[in-house]
Each structure stands twice: as C-alpha cells, then as structure tokens.
C-alpha cells in the first residue's frame, strides 16, 4: 500500500470496525471534517470508494475491495509498530508524557487534588498542565494542543465523544447588600458579567433558559476567567452567576491527596474528626484546636469542639492548611502566594521568607517591658506568621481586598463569634447579653457591623510588634497600621477613629480591654 501511513491505516481499521464515521472520528479524537479528509485520501490511494452509505440510513458499509483488504490491516499495523519501535500499550508507571487539559478554574480546582494524587502514585514521571479552552476547542484538541476538554456539556462540540463527570448548581455572586431581593425581574434588569469562550461571548446557556421563558438579561461584560468575573461582580457594578463549587471551600484537607504524609496528623490519630477539617474551617478559625499545640498541658494537639461549630483562633489550623496544600497538592506556598498575590498587587517588599534586600530597611521590635527584640529573619515559610512586609505593601493588599472583595466571600460573615474576647482562645461562650452583636468570622478576617454599616478587619501581633487594617464598606475606606512596639496597640482604636470616624471595630474583643 504505497503512501499509506500508520495514521491512515488506523483510520481504515476503525472505520471497518465501527461502520460509522461519527463513532470512528470520536474514537480517534478527530473531527468529522478531519475524518472525511482522511477517507478521501484513502479512496484516492486505493482507487475505490471503500465505504458507501448504508441503505438503512445509518452508518456506512464497506465495499468488496475494503472487505478484501480488511484481514491484512491488523498485520500491517502490528508490523509498522514493531518496525518503528512504537509501544503497543500505555504504561502509566513509566510514561514521561505531559497531559494537557483544557478547562476553566472551577473544574481545574475540583480535578487537581485527586489528579495530583493519581499522578504521584500511578504515573510518577508524567506531568499534567491546565490550559484555557480556545474559542474553537475542537481544533485545539485536533491540533494536539490539548488532550482533554473538561467543560459544561453546552461547550462540547457535537462531533466529540463525552461523558458526565459531575453536576453542579449555579449561585449569584454580588456585593453584600446589593440587590437583596434578587427575583427574576431584578435578575433581568441588572447588568451581568459572564464567563464565556464561545464565539458569541455575550450569551450562555442561562440566556437560552431565559429565552425559553420569554425573558432576557443585559450582559454588559464578558471575560474568560471566573476569578476576573467574580472580581467584577465584587466591584458592585455587576452580578455574576457562577458554579457554586467556585464559591465554596467544602473539601476536607485529607482529600487533597498524599494521605500517608499526614501520619494521621500525629496526636489526632485516634480522633477521626481530623479527616473532616476543610479550608473553610481553618479560615474561619473553627477547627477546634488550641492556638498552638505547645499551649496544651501535655503539648499534644487535640479537639476541643467539633470542627465548624464555633470560633477559636488557631495558628495550628493555619499550619495544617499549609501542610495540606504543600504535601497534598505539591504546592510551593511561597512561590504560589508570590505569583497569585504579591506580584499582581505590586507588593515588591513582601515575602513569607526573609530576603537579604530587606536588611537596609527594617524595624526591630519593642516588648511590653521596653526591651528591644531584634527582627526575626525567617528562613522557613510559615503562613501563620512569617511574612515580612511594608506599610505600603499591606496598604495595597487591604485596598485590593476591599476593592475586589475576593469574590465577596472573604468578607462575608461566615460564623458568629460568641466569646467575650479573642484570647485566650478556648474560653466558654459568653451569655447572649454579653456577646458582641453582629461579630462574625469571615475567611481570614473578622466582620462587624457598626455606625457606618458593615466592615471587616484583621489584626495580629507578637511579643514586640502589632498591626491591623480596618475597612468599612459604605465609605469604601481602609486604614492600615504597622507598629514595631507592641505597646502601640493601645493607641490603635484612637488612630482608627481619627482616620475613619466611629466604626464599631470590636477592639475590646480583639485585645481583651477597652
């Protein structure tokens, strides 16, 4: 068979087996037009139609010439594979292939943890890469620029074979308090931002459903990133309908993979509750842990309440989250936070690890006793407290957090806070009359409602330094304070009031004093 290469042989064999052009093209991972092109070349080379339409109207039937050469096809393919040294099977344990998956952030976030575990255990020499789907994702797959598309079924070209992996529901992302009565009429009136990769970038399946109801909405902006869409929604100008998975942090940390590395998380081996801890529990400080294990009488970590049931600040929980991300997903936390936060926000003087270029501009701390505490040059990343920064950089972070509102989820009240004070962390709940009203845990911040309406803040300190930033929603203003003397914390309430007016920040809860 002159000029008949392995690709054409495989095409011919698949057509002979399936007797259906659509099924054969799907099995080969090519479009129907590409299949038609290969079939045309086969016909030209063999001087025979090879396949004709079935009289039933379904599929094709081989011509006598095609039936005649069918027995020789398998032998030719085996011979060509043997002569070229091509592998006859796929062995994940030895492959060094890179697998490219086209998908948006939500399916990538859902798929990445179990995929990382599978690669580590079953294909240790292989790699995977996530890329955004192109406008013509069919061509992207045919060209070999992607091996797999993970997307909503409406985005799958009709000629591609596909299967359902999971189902999700939609939720509307908007600034807290905006459009509180979001019924169908309001939904259709307000401007929307959508995530789309189709040629009609201002229409999604939601618009098709609305059209079926005789309604339509105003899509004012279109982007190709869920994160950008959520940031636009958080600006207050738009609302965005997103997959609920993108707005939630429900997965337990052990499900991130590499379970063996946990060693059953040491002291918690006999308590199965450790398997249920999620990032949301960690970020709302509701893991049930003490602040640090060394504060326990026997210095062993234990649960004091079920995860997710109440607030109790815990640096130990943050350490556990770092462990899960590093050991489960194989992430370099320093590199990831720098890539995702510090660099995009222009925080050039911020790092989770000491940098020599900081040495010319640093501040030593002062303790309550008035003693100098030399600056701690951290050589290891500890996300619970190793960050070096400047007031300019922290101001950039507070401004970005307030402007984009980080999906509006970080600063949304997540869990009521029922204690008299933040420290000590495991004191009993205060009687209802003695609690701070509208005080809640956000994701990594504390939310409150004061004379200027909702706001949020984040404070921190050690033995010789103190810091805080406070933001109020209505005025869309923040104040940032960094002090290299822990005694300055007593002045924080007056400084915040001077800058922002009366805000209602619960400083008495934060510091255990007025």
N, C-alpha and C positions, 0 to 999 in steps of 0.2 A: 504494500500500500504506500506508494510514493507520496511524500509530503504530509503523511498522516501522523501528526504528533500525538503525544500522550493525552493532551487536553481533548483533542477530537475523538480519540478512542474512548475516553471516559464518557464523553457526551453521547457517543453512539451506543455504548453499553447501557447507560442509564435510560436512554430512550427505548431501547429494546426491552428493558426490564419493566419500565413503568407504563409504556404505551400512552403517555400523557405528557405533553410539552410543559404544562404548568407545573406538574409534580416534579418532572425531571429538572426543570430550572430551579425549583425550590431546593431540591436535594443537592444540587451543585452550587447553590448560593449565588446564582446569577439572575439577571432579569430576563423576562420573556423576549425582549428585543435582542439581548445578547445570545440567548439560545437560538433564536431564529437565524442570527448571523452565522453561528457555528453549523447549524443544519444546512444552510445554503452552501457553505464551504464544503461540507461532506458530500452533498449532492453533486457539486461541481467536480470534485475529485473522483468520485465513483461513477459519474455519468449516469446516475439513476436517482429517481425521486426518494428512494429509501423508505419514506413513510407517506401515507395518504390518509385523509380524514376518514374516521370510522363512519360507516353508514348509519350508526345509531346516533350520530351527532356528538358523541363523547369520545375524546381521545383520538389516537391515531393507530393505524395498523401498519406493520412492516410490509414492504414489497417482497416478492420472491427473492430478489437479489439480496435484500437485507437479511432475510431469514437464512439465506445460504451462507453468509459470512458470519452469522451470529456465533457459531461454535468456536470460530478462530479468535474472537475478540478477547476472551479471557486469557488465552495463551499469550497473545501479543502483549497484553498489558503486563502480565507477570514477567515476561521476557524483558520488556523495557525497564521495568522497575529493578530487576536483577542486574541488568547491564549498567544502569546508571548508579547503582548502589543506593537507590532511594529506599527509605524504610517502608516496610509493609504494614506497620502498625504504629500507633501512638503510645509512647510510654511516658506518662507524666513525671515519673521519678527521675528521668534522665534528660527530658527536653529542656532546651535553653531558649525556647521561643518567647517572644513578647506578645501577649494577647491584648488587643485594643478594643475597648468597649465604648460605644457611643451612647451617652446618656446625659441628662441634666443632673443637678446637685442632689435632688431628693432620692432617686434610685441609686445614685452613687453612694450616698450616705448609708442607705439601707443595705446595699450589697457589699460594701467594702469590708466591714468587720468579718463576716463569715468567709468572704473570699480570701482575705489575708490569711486566715487560719488554714483554709484548704490549700493554698499555695505553699504555706510554710511546711505543712505536714505531708502533702502528696506531690507537690511539684516544686521542690526547694530551689531549683536552678532556673525556674521560669519567672517571668515578670508580667505585671499587668499595668495597663495605662487607661485612664479615663479621658475621653475627648468629648467635646460638644458635638451633637449631631449637626451635619451640614443641612442646608436648605433642601438639597436633593440627596437624602441619606441613602437611597438606593444606589446611586453612583458611588457614594462614599464606600459602601460595602463592596461593590463590584470591583472598585479600583484597589481593594486591599488596604485602604486607609483605616478601616475598622473591621473587626471580626464579628461583632455582635451589636445589635441595637437593643437597648433597654428603654422603653418609652411607653406612653399611652397607646392603646391599640389604634386610636384615630390617626397616629403619626406613622403607622407602619404601611409602607407601600403595598398595594394589593397583591403584587406578584410574589411577595416574600412569605415564607412559612413562618408562623409564630405560635406562641403558646402563652397562656396567662401565668404569671409568676406570683403576683399578689394583687389585692384590691385595696383601694384607699378611698377616703372621703375628702371633700373639699371643705375649707374653712376660710372665712374672710379676715384678712389682716388689715387693721386700720389703727390709727392713733386712739389711745384710750380716751373715751368720752365722745369721740367723733361718731355721728350718726347712731345714737344709742338705739333708735327704733329702726333697725335695718330690715324693713319689709321689702317686698318685691318692687313696689313703686319707687322707694328710695334707692334701691339697688340699681334700677334702670336709669335714674336721674343723675347720680353722682359720677364723676369721671373715674375711669378704671385704668390700671396698668396691667398688661398681660404678658405672660411668657410664651413666646411662640417661635417656632423655627420653620413654619410653613411659608409658602410664597405669599399667602395672604396673612401678613403678620399681625393684623388687627382683628382677626377672627379666630375663635377657638371653639371646641365642642360646646362650651357653655352658651355661646351665641347661637349655635344650632338649636339647642334646647329652648332658648328664649324665643327664637323664631317660630318654633312649633307651637308656642303659647301666644303667638301674635304680638310679641314684645321685642324690644331691642335695648341695648345699653350704649353709652358713649365710651368707647375705648380711646383714651387720649394719648396713651403711650404704649410702646411695645419694646420689650427687651428679651435677651436670650439667657438671662440668669435669674434664678429665683432669689438670690441674695440681693441683686440690684432692684428687683421688683419690690421686695419687702422693704428695702430702704426707702424707695419712693413712696410706698404706702405709709411708712412711718413718718414721712415728712408732713403728713396731714393733707396733702394735695389730692391724693388718690386713695382708692381702696384696691386691694388685690386679692383674688381668690386663689388660694394655694392648697396643695395637698396637705392634709392635716399632719402627716408624718414630718413635714418640714418645720412645723411649729411646735413639735413636741420632743421631749427627751426621755422617752419611756424605757429604753432598753437597759437591762441590768448590765453593769460593767463586766461581769464574767462572760457575757455573750460576745464581747469584743474579741475573744479568742485567747489562745495561749494559756488555757486554764491552769496548766501544770505550773506555770511560773508563779502563781499566787501562793503556792504552798498552803492552800486553804486559808491564806491570809493569816498565817501564824496563829495568834491567840484565839482566832474565831473559828477554828477548825470544827469545834463541836456545836456551833450555832449556825444553822442553815440560813439565817437571815442575811448573812453577808452576800449570799448569791442574789439577793433581791435589790441591792443598792443600785440606784440609777444616777446618771449625771444630775438629774433634777433634784434628787435627794441631797447630793453633795452641794450643789449651787444654792439651795435653799437652807443649807446647814441643818438638815433634818435626818442625818444618817443614824443618830442615836449614840454617837461616840462622844467621849470627852474631848476637850480641845486638843490634848495630846496624850498619848498613852503613858508617858512618864509621870503624868499627874495622878494616875491611879495608884492606890496604896501599894499594889504589887507590881506596878509599871506594866501591866498587861492590858491590851485593848479589849473592851467588852461593849456590849449594847446596854444602854440604859433605858431605851424605849424602842418600839418598832419603827423602822425607817419610814419617814414621810408623815409621822403623826404630830410632831411639834418641832419648834425651832430650838437649837442649842448650837452655838457657834463651834465649829470643829475644824482646826487646821489639819487634823488627821484625815478627815474626809477629803480635803483637797489633795493631800498626798496620795490617797487611794485613787482618786480620779487621774492624777498624773501617771500613776503606776499602770492603770488600765489602758490609757492612751499610748503609753510608751511600750509596754510589754504585750498588750493585746493587739494594737494596730500597728506597732512598729514605728511610731512617730517620734521624731526628734522635736521635743517640745520647744526648745529654744529656737530652732530653725522655723518651725511652724508658726509660732507666735510672732516672730520677726517678719515672716512672709505675709501673714494674714492681717496683722495689726500694726506693728511698729513702723514698718516701711511704708505701707499705704498712707498712714496718718502723718508721715514725716517726723516720727519720733526718733530722731537720729541720736539722741543722748540717752537712750533707754535700752536696757538689756537685762535678761534674767541671770546673766553671769558677768562677773567683773571684767571690765575692759581696761587695758593699760591707759588708753587715751582719756579715761575719766580722772586720772590721778591729778591733773592740773586744775581740777575744778570740783572739789568735793568738800563735804562738811562733816566733821566729826560730831558726835552727839554729846548731850549733857544729860546726866541722870537726875532723878529727883533730889539726890544728895548733893548735886552741884559738881559731880565728878565728870571729867572728860572720858568719853568712850570712843576709842579710835574706830574709824569706819571699817566695817567688816567686808573684806574683799572676797566675796563668794566665788569659789572655784567650781561649784556644782549647782545645777539648776534645781531650784526648789520653788515650785509655783506658788506655794503657800506663803512665800515671804522673801525671795532672794532678789527682787527687782531693784535695780538702780535706775533713777530717773531724775529729770529736772522739772521745775515747776512749769516751764514752758511746754514740755512734752506731756505732762499729766494734764495740763490745760487743754491740749489738743485732743487727748483721749476723752475728757469729760465733754468737750464740745461736740465731738463726733458721736458719742453715746447719746447725748441729748438731741442732736440733730437727726440722726438716723434711727434712734431708739432701738437699734439692734433687733429688728423685727418687731419692735414694740413689746417684745416678750420679756426681755431682761428686767424692764422697769414696771412690769405689771405685777400687782400683788399676787403672790403665789400661795402663801401660807401665813395665817395670822400668827403674830408673836404675842405670847401670853405671859411672859415673865416680867418681873419688876425691873430687871436690869440685864444687860447682855452678859456681864461677868459677875460672879462665877457662872459658868455655863449651864450647870445641871441643877439649878435651884428649882423648887416646885413652882407650878403655875401660881401666879398671883390671883387673888379673888377678882372676879369680874370688875368690881368697882375700882380696883387699884391698877387695872391694866391701862396701857396707852391706847386710846381708841384709834382705829384705822392704821395701826402699825403692823406691817407685814414684811415677810421676806420676799424680795424679788429674786432674780437669778444673779447672785453675787453682789447684790446691793440690798439696801433696806428702803422700803417705800413708806410714805406717810401722807397724811392729809392735814394741811394747816390753814392759816388765814388766807393764803394765796392759792389754795387748792392743792391738788396732788403734787408730790415731789419725790425725789429719791436722793440717797446719799451713800457714800462709802467712806468709812474711816479705818484707820489702822495705826498701830504703834508698836514699839518695843520698849526696852528699858531706857532708851535715850533719845528717841525720836517720836514724832507724832504727825499724822497727816489726815486730811479729809477733803472730799469735794462734795458740794451740795448743789442740787439743781432743782428749780421749780418750774412746773410745766407752763403755767399761764403766762408768766413773764418771759419764758424761754431763756433764762439766765442761770449761770452757774458761778460759784466761787470755789477756788482751789487754794488749799493751804498746805504747805510743807514746812515743818519746824524741826530744827536739829537740836531742840531742847524739849524733852517730854513735858516739862512744866508749862510750856506754852499752851497745852491743851485747855487749860482753864480759861484762856482768852478766846478760844475758838467761837463760843456762842456769840460774844460781843462782835467779833470780826465778821461773822456771817450776817448778823443783824445789820451791821453798818453797811455791808455791801448789798444785801438783798432785801432788807426790811425784815419784819417778823415772818418767819417761815413755818414755824411749828416743828422744826427738827427736834427729835426727842433726845436732846443731849443728856438729860438726866438718866434715861435708859442706857445710853451709849457708855457714859462714864461712871454711872452709879452715884452721881452727885449733881446738884444744880449748878 
